[in-house]
């Protein structure tokens, strides 16, 4: 059955057994989208005024690129663990990216970034860390509405047993696989709480990491846990702590309610994480967030050495209007690491905007990533 009928489509030229499908444009003429062996008319494309034959040539070239990308992506999918949610590939002569999400998020964080990296010729892998994304589990009280706040505040988290070592191992595995998709080197990116994981991963496999990229993330000196960093005065204006709804000592989790029906709470959550995206976009994002972040990782001291971590180039993407990790806190972490004797100096890339530029301004962020990759 045609999408739009008309005399311009020659059904006798269709591939046997297939349907005849055409699209009727605002001006006279039909383009056969699928099924016909040739075009019904050589009219101009009314949307961009380019000749149809040129459009067909571009489609063929794009198809070849897509097939090449799919082949590389399929090879990656065959060897990557189940935690991998996204893989895209667009060449093998450039470093690949491994993308690590932050608290209460998952691999979906990078959905708008991986196609942009692919366009620039970079393979990329985004994973769900243990206890996050599709690898999380929900407390029963979270699934019952209206929310029983007392039960939600005390129920033990199903992911309380996840450790920083579990997350580090997952990131290292992704780095090792990603190295085979590009030129053998990897740009390892961590957003927010994900910075804890990329530091430990770089310490484990420094030879495979071209650069570390802390996207408004926790970048801490050796021996310092994230919990101690949060006590620094530079973090005093952060707007995440007021969202917590449980005692981590009782639940084993940093617990929020991303499905809250309280307008005031929803407004505070949006302001902290996504103040520069639309309300509609945030509503879609909130449905993907999970409620528990593993609390034990806050107490795990950063373990890095000059001989390994210190030999890897590090970059910090500083977000000027971040409400979750204030600009002063970002500057303070760079100061602490650079002054710790770990080696090297952090290159700081300053951007306007809030905590989540991968949704608020993905193209601008992709340009920064591409520049870092070289």
N, C-alpha and C positions, 0 to 999 in steps of 0.2 A: 504494500500500500504506500503510495507516495506521501511525503510530508506536505506537499502542496501540489495540487494537480495543475495540468495545463498542457497546451499543445506542443510546448518546446521540448518535451522529454520523449526520447525514442525508446520505448520499452523493448523493441526488437534487438537492441544492442546490449542488453543486460547480460551479465555472466549467468550461465545456466544454473538454475536452482536458487538464485539470489533474488532479493527484492529490488524494485526500481524505486530509488529515493532521490527526490529533487527538492530544491529550496527555491521558492519564488522571491525575487528581490523587488525592491521598490520600483526599479525600472524594468523594461522588457528584457527578457532573457532568463535562462535557467542554467544553473550549475549543477552537474550531477555529483552528489556527495559520495555516494557509494553504489556500486552495482553496475554502472554503465562503463563501457570501454573507452568512450570518448566524450568530450563536452558537447552539449546540445547547441551551444552558441558561443562565439568568440567575442562576446560583448565585453565592455569594461566592467570591472568590479565597482558597483555604485557606492561602496562604502569608502574605498581609498583610491579609486580611479586608477588602479594598476591593471595592466593587461592580464587576462586569465592565464595565458601561457606562462607568464612570469610567476604568478601565484603557484601554478602547478610545479614549476621548477623548484621554488623555495620549499614547497611541501615535501618534495622528494629528498632534498638536501637535509631538511629537518628530520625526516623519517630515518635517514641513515644515522644522524647523530643520536636520535632517541634509541635506536636499536643498539648502538654501541654502548650508550649509557645503561640500557637495561641489561645488557650482557654482563657488564662489570658489576652492576648492582645485584644481579642474580648470583654471581659468583660469591659476592660478599655474604649474601643471605644464607648461602649454603653452609658457610663455616662459622657464622656468628652465633653466639648463644641466644637463647630465647629472650633475654633482656633487651635486645636490640629492637627498637621500634622503627627507626628510620635509617635508610641507607641510600645515598645517591652518589653517582659517579659520573665524571665527565672528562676523564683523562688520566694519564698515569705519569706525567712528567712534572707534576707539582705536588707539594705536600698535601696530605689529606687532613681533615679536621675530625676531632672527636669532641662532642658537645655534651657537657654535663650540666644538668638542670639544678635548680635551687630547691629550697624547702617547699613542701606541699605541691610540687610540680612533677612533671614527668618528661619523657622524651618529646611529647607534643609541644613543649616549650619552643622547639626549634622548627616547627612546621613551615614557617615563612622564611626561614634562613637557609635551609638546605637547598631549595631550588635556586636561590641566588648564588650560593657558593658553587653549585653545579654549573651555572651559566659562566662563572669566572674560571671554570676548569678544575675545581677542587672536589674530590670525593669527600663525603662527610658521613659520619655515623653519630646518631644520637641514641642514648640508652636510657632505660629506666633503671635507676639505681635500686639495689635491694631495699625493700620497704617503701618504694615510691612507684608512681604511675600504675601500671597494671600489676606490679609486684607488691602493692600495698594490700592491706586488709583493714576493714573498718570495725570499730567497736560497735556492738549491737545497739547501744544507746544512740549512736549517731544516725542509725537507719530508721529510728522511730520518731514520727512527728505527730503532734508538737513535741519539741525536744524536752526531755527530762534533764534539766541542767544539773541537778544534783548527781544523777547517775552518770552523766557525761563527764562530770568533773572528777569522778573517782574510778571509773572502769579501767582496768588494765589494758594497755594497748596491745593488739595482736602482733605488732611489729617491734615491741620493746626489746626483743632479743637480737635485733640486727645491730651489727657493730661497724665501726669505721673500717676495720680490716675487710669486712665483707664488701663494702663499697669501693675500697681501694682496689681489691682484686678484680671487681667488675670493670673498673676503669682501665686497669692495666691490660685486661683481656681485650678490651675494645681498641686500645692503642696498638697492641700487637697485631690485631687483624687489620686495622686501618693502615698500618705501615705498608702492607702489601697491596693496597689499593692505589697508592700514589707513588712518590719517588723514594719511599723508604723512610721518610720523616713525617712527623705528625704535629699539627698545631693543636694543643690541648686547651680547651676553653672550659672555664667553670663560672657559672652565674651564682652570685649570692653565697648561700651555704655550700654550693658545689665547689667553691674555692678550697675548702678543707680537703676534699677528695683529690683535686688535681695536684695539690702540693705533695701529698703522699704518693700519688701515682708517678710523678716526675722523679721522686727520690728512688722509686723502684726500677724505672726503665729510662734513665736520662739519655741513653744513647739513641732512643727512638723519638725523642721529643725535640722538635725544632724550636718551639716557643711555647711558653705558658701564657695564657690570656685570662686575666681575672676581670670578669665583667661585673663591675660594682660588687665585688666578691670578697669573701674573707681570705685575706692573704696575711698569714701570721708568721712571726719568727719562731725559730726552733724552741720547743718547750712550752709554748703558750697555747692553752686551749681556747676555744671560741668563747666559752663562758667567761673567762677572765677578760677577754677583749671587750665583751659587752659591758663590763663594768667601767670601762674607760670613759671619762667625761665627754669625749668626742661623740659617743653614741647617745648622749642624753636626749637628743631631739628625735630619735628614731620612733616610728609610729607602729611598730609591730607588737611590742610587748602588751599594749592594751587589748589586743585581740585574743590573748591566751585565755582559755576557759577551764584549765585544769592545772593541778599541781604536778609538775613533771616527776617529782619524787614518788608520787602515788601511781601515776599512769605509765611512766616510762616514755612519755611523749610530750613534745611541744604541740599542744592541741588547740586548733581553731575550729570554727564552724563555717565552712565555705558555702553551706546551703542555708544559712540563717535567713529567717523571714523577718528579722528585725531591721527596719530601714536604717536606723542609726548605726547598727553594727555593719551592715553592708556598705554604707557610705564610708565608714572608717577603714574597712578592708580595701576598698577601691582606692581611697586616698593613699594608703600605705604602699600598695603594689602597682596600681594601674591608674594613677590619677590623670595621665595624659592619653588614655584611650577612651573611646566613646562608652556610654552606659550600656549600649547593646552589645558591644564587643566584650565588655567586662562580664556581662551576664552569661555569655557563652563560655568564657574562660572559667568562671566560678564553678560551672558544672563539671569541669575537669579536675579541679583541685581536690586533693584528699585532706583529711582532717588531722592526721598525725604525722609529725616529723620526729625521727628517732632522737630521743633526748640524750642518750649516752654519747653521741658524737660531740656534744657541747663540752664534755669533760675530758675528751681525748686530747692530750698535748700534741701539738704539731711536732713531727719527728723528721727533720731535714738536716742535711749536712752540706758543707761547702764543696766537698769532693764530688757530690752527685747532683743534688738539687741546685747548688750554687753555680754549676757549669751550664745551666739551661737559661737561655734568654727569657726574660719575663716582662710582660706588658700588663698595664692596668688601664682598663677603660673606665674612666671617671665620669659619673653622671652627676651633673651639676645640681639637679633639682630632685634627687632621690629622697623619698620620704621614709624608706625602710632602713637604708644604710646612709646616713647623712654625708654630705660632701666632706665635712670635717673628719668623719670617721674613716672615709676612704683615704684621705690625705695622711691621717695618722698611721694607718696600716702600712702604707708605702714607706713612711718615715721609719717605722719600727723595723721593717725587714731590711731596708737599705742600710740602716745603722747597726745591724746586728752582727756584721762580720761574715755573713753568709756568702758574700761574693757577688760581683756584678752590680748593676744599677737598674732599677725598674724604669722602663719607658712608659710614660703616662700619656694616654690619648684622652683628651677632654672633649666631652660631648654635652650638649644641652639635653634636658629631659630627665625623666624619672627612672624608676627601678627596672622597668621592663622594655627596653628599646627594641627587643626582638619582635614585639608586636606594635609598639608605638612608632618606630622608625626603622624598619628592617633594612631598607636599602642603604641608609646612612651607616648602619652598623656593619652591614656586609662590606661596604667600602673600607672600613677600618680593618676588618678581618683580612681582607684581600691584601691590603697594604702590609700588614704584619707578616703574612705568608711570603711576601716578596714576589 
